[in-house]
Amino acid sequence: MVSQAERVYNHLQVFGSITNAQAHEMYGIRHLPSVIRDIKEHYSAEFDKERMTGCNRFGEKVWWEKYILKPKETGYKFWEQDK
């Protein structure tokens, strides 16, 4: 059985980012910040957050967070490769 953290982490590796609405629609996750916390702890992942804005169904302004997975540092720099 795949955990919510695994599902979201796999999604992030493919797409790079996710919002709470996407997590709910695609994976049935109701509270994405908890899953992001688990990913940070389990995978040592780091995130950027981007504040998104829009309107709800009543035309009112709303905002939400978009979680963006930071690439992991590999320690390898192509300009320092052995010659």
C-alpha positions in Angstrom: 0.0 0.0 0.0 1.4 3.4 -1.0 1.2 6.2 1.6 -0.1 9.7 1.0 3.5 11.0 1.4 4.8 8.6 -1.3 2.0 9.5 -3.7 2.7 13.2 -3.3 6.5 12.8 -3.4 6.1 10.9 -6.7 3.9 13.6 -8.0 6.4 16.3 -7.1 9.2 14.4 -8.8 7.3 14.3 -12.0 5.5 17.7 -12.0 7.6 19.7 -9.5 4.8 21.3 -7.6 1.3 20.7 -6.0 -1.5 22.7 -4.5 -4.0 21.6 -1.8 -6.8 21.5 -4.4 -4.7 19.2 -6.7 -3.8 17.0 -3.8 -7.5 16.7 -2.9 -8.7 16.1 -6.5 -6.0 13.7 -7.5 -5.2 11.8 -4.3 -8.1 12.5 -1.9 -5.8 14.3 0.5 -7.6 16.8 2.7 -4.7 18.4 4.5 -1.6 18.8 2.3 0.6 20.7 4.8 0.6 17.5 7.0 1.7 15.4 4.0 4.4 18.0 3.1 5.7 17.8 6.7 6.0 14.0 6.4 7.8 14.3 3.1 10.3 16.7 4.6 10.9 14.3 7.5 11.1 11.1 5.5 12.8 12.2 2.3 14.8 15.2 3.7 13.1 17.2 1.0 13.1 21.0 0.9 10.3 23.2 -0.5 9.6 26.7 -1.7 6.1 28.0 -1.4 4.5 30.4 -3.8 1.3 32.3 -2.8 -1.3 31.9 -5.5 -4.4 34.2 -5.8 -7.7 33.8 -7.6 -11.4 34.0 -7.0 -13.7 31.5 -5.4 -17.1 30.5 -6.8 -18.7 33.6 -5.2 -16.2 35.9 -6.9 -14.4 36.7 -3.7 -10.6 37.0 -3.8 -8.8 34.0 -2.2 -5.2 32.8 -1.9 -3.5 29.4 -1.4 0.0 28.0 -1.3 1.7 26.1 -4.1 4.4 23.8 -2.8 7.4 23.6 -5.0 10.0 20.8 -4.5 13.6 22.1 -4.5 16.1 19.9 -6.4 18.4 17.9 -4.2 22.1 18.9 -4.3 24.1 16.0 -5.7 27.5 17.5 -4.8 28.6 16.9 -8.3 29.5 19.9 -10.4 30.0 19.2 -14.1 32.6 22.0 -14.4 34.8 20.3 -11.7 34.9 16.8 -13.4 38.2 15.0 -13.7 40.1 15.6 -17.0 
